[in-house]
Structure formats: structure tokens, C-alpha cells
Amino acid sequence: MKLDDAKKRIEAAVTQYGQHAAPAIDLVMNEVRSDMGAEAFNELVEEYDLELLYNIPPMESDHSIS
């Protein structure tokens, strides 16, 4: 997945589901994390304010999450 594709999918989910878009956004973010890593993931969290709006926190970039 490319960053532009992820942005389009997030925007589409927000448009379609509004405040209930978290499950759809979470699927996109899982793909972003897998394909592009923590830096891209965190960039999207910040750009779309996903932590505040959808309770999707940024990742720790250099540490594994336990």
C-alpha cells in the first residue's frame, strides 16, 4: 500500500461512517503498519488526529509493543 492510497481510504471511511469509522480506519492502519512501518503509521495518526477522534494511538517506533 502507498501512503496516498491509505489517505484516500481513511478519508473515504470518515466520509462514509463518520464518528463510527474506527474499525474501517483500523484495518487501513494495520496495512500501513505492515507495509510501510511505524513512521508512516504515526504520520497518518497525526495528520488525521486519529488518537483523539478514533482512539488509535501512535506506535513506538524503536520498541516492540508488549
Secondary structure, 3 states (H helix, E strand, C coil): CCHHHHHHHHHHHHHHHHHHCHHHHHHHHHHHHHHHCHHHHHHHHHHCCHHHHHCCCCCCCCCCCC
